[in-house]
């Protein structure tokens, strides 16, 4: 699976670079907010493409860190729950048979004396 991920990343980078090389002389107008105060005229297209590609990578990285923290918190909670269950099982295994009351009307439930 990781091989497919790496191939996808390499293919995406290759496509961006190829498209940038084919359009090396092109310029574009970048307006990144409403109004003309935030407009860049005659920006090189490859620079704009690489900039926004890297911004996309940055946003993905930030969201993946948040997801990683959430998953780690869930893992800690599940490990704590598993530890509680393991302690309970250990205590039941160590329960002496002398302490268990099994009468004539045994219904499958363990009761201590």
C-alpha positions as CSV (number, residue, x, y, z in Angstrom):
1,X,0.0,0.0,0.0
2,X,2.8,2.4,0.8
3,X,4.3,1.8,-2.6
4,X,1.1,3.0,-4.2
5,X,1.1,6.1,-2.0
6,X,4.7,6.9,-3.0
7,X,4.0,6.3,-6.7
8,X,1.0,8.6,-6.5
9,X,3.1,11.4,-4.9
10,X,5.8,11.0,-7.4
11,X,3.3,11.0,-10.3
12,X,1.6,14.2,-8.9
13,X,5.0,16.0,-8.6
14,X,6.0,14.9,-12.1
15,X,2.7,16.1,-13.6
16,X,3.1,19.5,-11.8
17,X,6.7,19.9,-13.0
18,X,5.8,18.8,-16.5
19,X,2.9,21.3,-16.7
20,X,5.2,24.0,-15.3
21,X,7.9,23.3,-17.8
22,X,5.4,23.4,-20.7
23,X,4.0,26.7,-19.5
24,X,7.3,28.3,-18.4
25,X,6.8,31.6,-20.2
26,X,3.2,32.1,-19.2
27,X,2.1,34.7,-16.7
28,X,-1.1,34.9,-14.7
29,X,-2.9,37.4,-12.5
30,X,-3.4,36.1,-9.0
31,X,-6.2,37.6,-6.9
32,X,-6.2,35.8,-3.6
33,X,-8.8,37.9,-1.8
34,X,-11.7,40.0,-2.8
35,X,-10.8,43.4,-4.2
36,X,-7.9,44.7,-6.2
37,X,-5.6,45.4,-3.2
38,X,-4.6,41.7,-3.0
39,X,-3.9,41.1,-6.7
40,X,-0.5,40.2,-8.2
41,X,-0.2,40.9,-11.9
42,X,2.2,39.0,-14.3
43,X,3.1,36.3,-11.8
44,X,5.0,33.4,-13.5
45,X,2.6,30.4,-13.8
46,X,5.1,27.8,-12.6
47,X,5.8,29.8,-9.4
48,X,2.0,30.1,-8.7
49,X,1.6,26.4,-9.3
50,X,4.4,25.3,-7.0
51,X,3.3,27.8,-4.4
52,X,-0.3,26.6,-4.3
53,X,0.9,22.9,-4.5
54,X,3.0,23.5,-1.4
55,X,0.2,25.3,0.4
56,X,-2.0,22.2,-0.3
57,X,0.7,19.9,1.1
58,X,0.9,22.2,4.2
59,X,-2.8,22.1,4.8
60,X,-2.9,18.3,4.3
61,X,0.0,18.0,6.8
62,X,-1.8,20.1,9.4
63,X,-5.0,18.2,9.1
64,X,-3.2,14.9,9.3
65,X,-1.5,15.9,12.5
66,X,-4.8,16.7,14.0
67,X,-6.2,13.3,12.9
68,X,-3.0,11.6,14.3
69,X,-3.6,13.2,17.7
70,X,-7.2,12.2,17.7
71,X,-6.3,8.6,16.8
72,X,-3.5,8.5,19.5
73,X,-6.0,9.7,22.1
74,X,-8.4,6.9,21.1
75,X,-5.6,4.4,21.2
76,X,-4.7,5.5,24.7
77,X,-8.3,5.1,25.8
78,X,-8.5,1.6,24.3
79,X,-5.3,0.5,25.8
80,X,-6.5,1.7,29.2
81,X,-9.7,-0.2,28.7
82,X,-7.8,-3.3,27.7
83,X,-5.6,-3.0,30.8
84,X,-8.7,-2.9,33.0
85,X,-10.1,-6.0,31.2
86,X,-6.7,-7.8,31.6
87,X,-6.6,-7.0,35.3
88,X,-10.2,-8.3,35.7
89,X,-9.3,-11.5,33.9
90,X,-6.1,-12.0,35.9
91,X,-8.1,-11.5,39.1
92,X,-10.7,-14.1,38.0
93,X,-8.0,-16.6,37.1
94,X,-6.3,-16.1,40.5
95,X,-9.6,-16.6,42.3
96,X,-9.3,-19.7,44.6
97,X,-11.7,-22.5,44.0
98,X,-12.3,-22.7,47.7
99,X,-13.8,-19.2,47.5
100,X,-16.3,-20.2,44.8
101,X,-19.7,-21.5,46.0
102,X,-21.0,-24.2,43.7
103,X,-24.1,-25.7,45.1
104,X,-26.5,-28.3,43.9
105,X,-28.6,-25.7,42.0
106,X,-25.6,-24.4,40.0
107,X,-26.8,-22.1,37.2
108,X,-23.4,-21.2,35.7
109,X,-22.9,-18.0,37.7
110,X,-19.8,-17.8,40.1
111,X,-20.5,-16.4,43.5
112,X,-18.0,-15.9,46.3
113,X,-18.7,-17.3,49.9
